[in-house]
């Protein structure tokens, strides 16, 4: 990305690199540290694939970034796989919430079934 920005005429002194992260959440946290050190009252943007924008925004909020996301296009053939991956990742991010809500729904359905069978 740095090379891309340089090729587009962005001066190197305007580019801030974060190259320690191995996932999106780490990237957001490490980027926040860099930006906080540089300018405590910053506003920033991040760019990611259109299918990843929602989850990346969740991570930005979780990291405490004052940031807005912008999406880029994804090749149409890759979209089904990418959307499925993002769906599963979001389910896993909040797995205990999903387990709790699903359990409550199932318990409610069982209770209604039991009452219907008993009084029905």
PENORVEN-V443069 format. One line per field, one symbol per residue. psi: psi as a letter, one per 40 degrees, with the letter a starting at -180 (. if undefined). burial: # if it has 16 or more other ideal C-beta (glycine too) atoms within 10 Angstrom, else .. A space follows every 50 residues. Layout:
psi = ???
burial = ???
//
This chain:
psi = dddddddeehideehhhhfeieidddddddddddddddhdgiiiiihiid deddddddddddefigihihiiiihddedddddddddddddddfdddddd dddddddddddddddddde.
burial = .......................##.###.##..#..........#.##. ###.######..#.#.#.#................#.............. ....................
//
